[in-house]
């Protein structure tokens, strides 16, 4: 006979898990000492514990495992349990395949971004901008993407009404003025558009030292593009700081710009 500790040691299942399986009727001790409450298991029960562990490892729930290990399991019930698990696993494979494609896409984007940065990076002054724009604020960098999508959609709608679909859109991100929020702007140069409904005049300051990188087509992830740019600048003892700019060109490209300072 084996104690619960010995059974746990032989099978790799924890004592807590063995007790839980007992509570739900999946594993009954061969004997229970009425005086001490100590459980005893037969050596053959290690096979049942290992079977439960193996079925858990492939994703079967405890209720299904109880059916699978039942002595009166019918063929129809076995087929039904296996079919249900097959459907669950196929869904997991599909989801994993989608995630794998996303990961590979980001890797390809990073590699392409590295080449773009190496080939098109320019250092020089950045002119100030006057934008006719929409603005909002977010509390974290991870929220910028949603804010940009909403602002850009609203701005494009107004540009369509004005028949200025060809206008380049400038996005700006400013986290310098408020430590608790990041200002997000989507607009067009003031010279290209008059002030209209919900549009405000927004000034983007100039910078004596800045960086410019030009993408012929929009990168898969703008966040990854900035990371790649920062990594390249770091090799030259520089880092970005201040108001970040992102221009969506009429040809479908993207221009990233930001002030730069020396690494401290």
Phi, psi and omega in degrees: 000150183242141172284168179297327178293319179292321178295318178298317181296320183288328188256342183086359176276145180284158176298319179301319181291321178298319178293322178296317179297326176294317182300326182265007175082015182272335182214111181257132176300149175292325179214151173228121179293118183295333182276314185260340184080004180292138180266145175233139181236148176282155181300329182292340181288347174299328178296319179293318179298317180294325178294317178300314181299319181294318180292325176296323183296331180264009169100006178286140175284165184295325179295317178293323179296320178301319177293317183296329181265002180288141181290339180254026178298126179271161179297319181298318179293320179299315179298318181297317180295317181291323178295317180298318179292325177300315180297318180297317181292322178297321178295320179294320178297317179298316180295318180295323178296319178297316179295321178298318179297321178295316179297314179296322178298318179293322177297315178298320180296318179296317179295318177294322178296323178298318179293318179298314181298316181297324186272335188238000183296129178232137175251134180171177181293150176248127180287155173289154181234145169246115184247140166268114198212168168254148182223153170208179177224151178229163183265350184205154180302328182294344181267354185297318184303314180294317180298317179298316181299317181291315180295317182296319178299314180294319181293318179298325178297318179291322178296324179295320178297327181269004182057042177239043181299340184275358184290141176283135180260132178251127175254141179223140180235122184232110177250012185276325187285331184223117182294338184267352185210158176243125178278130180243127184236140172227119183203185176231156179307137184302330181292341184266349187205139176277156176299136180223195182301124177070000180269140180232159177273121183238131179260130173254119187292154176282169178214133180290330179235123181211171178233145178227133175228133184246123174257129179291329175227156185298130177295155180301320180226117178296323178301315178296324180297318178294321179298316179297318179297314180298322180296320180292318179296322181300326177296337179257015178072026182234163172211156179278148179197137177115216182269120180271142181238146177217111182259127176265108186284159179296335181275359179096004178272179179223135175243122177258134179218146176197150172295153178231151176224162179288145176297136180277000000 
